[in-house]
Amino acid sequence: MKAKVIMVSGSKETEEILNSLVHKVSTETSIKAYPNVDFGAVFFPVDQHDLAFLKRVLTDKGFSFNVEDAE
């Protein structure tokens, strides 16, 4: 799999939920995850399974996101 990056959009209202998700994902999985300054987050899935997992979790939580190729 070509390396992917998931860019998540958030808002002031969802910042706490997203930061909690970033912390949980980065400490309990091999996925690297970081919050960003615009109330969003960035996830770096390792493989297709991680990508599918993140898509499912983010969709269930109601976040909008983009999957892009990493450079």
N, C-alpha and C positions, 0 to 999 in steps of 0.2 A: 504494500500500500504506500502510495506517495504520502509524505507527511502532511497532515491536516492541522488546521487551527480553527477553533470555534470561537467566534466573537459574539458575546452575549450583550444585548441591550437591556438596561435597567433604568430605574428612576429613583428619585429620593425615597419614595414609598417602598420600593422593593430592595433597597440597598442592604438592609440588615439580613433579609432572607438569602440574597445572592452571596453576601460575604460568608454567611454560615455554610452555604453549599460549597463555596470555594474551599473553605477550611476543611470541611468533611472529606471532600473528594481528594484534596492534596495530601491529607494525612492517612486516609484509609485505602487508597488505591495507588497505582503507579502513574496515574495521570497527573501532569503538572498543571496547576491552576493558579491564576493570579487575578486579584481585583484590579480595576483600572480607575482613573480619576473621574470618569464620566458616569459613575454609578453602574458600570458594567463589569464584565470579567472576560478573561481569556483562558481557554482550556486547550491543552496540547495532548490529544489522545495518542496512545502508543500504537494501537492497531484497530482493525475494523470493529472488534467487539467493544472496545472502549468508546469508539465513535457512536455505535448504536446505543450503548448504555447512556451516554451523555445526551444524545438526541431525545431519548425516551424520558429521561429525568427532567430535562429543560422544558420539553413540551408539556409534561404532566404538571410542572410548576407554573406554566403559563408565560414563560420567557420567550421573547423573540431572539433569534440567533441566525448567524450566517456561518457556513462552513466554507473555508477557503484553503487553497493550497499554501503550505508553508514555503517560505523562500529561504 
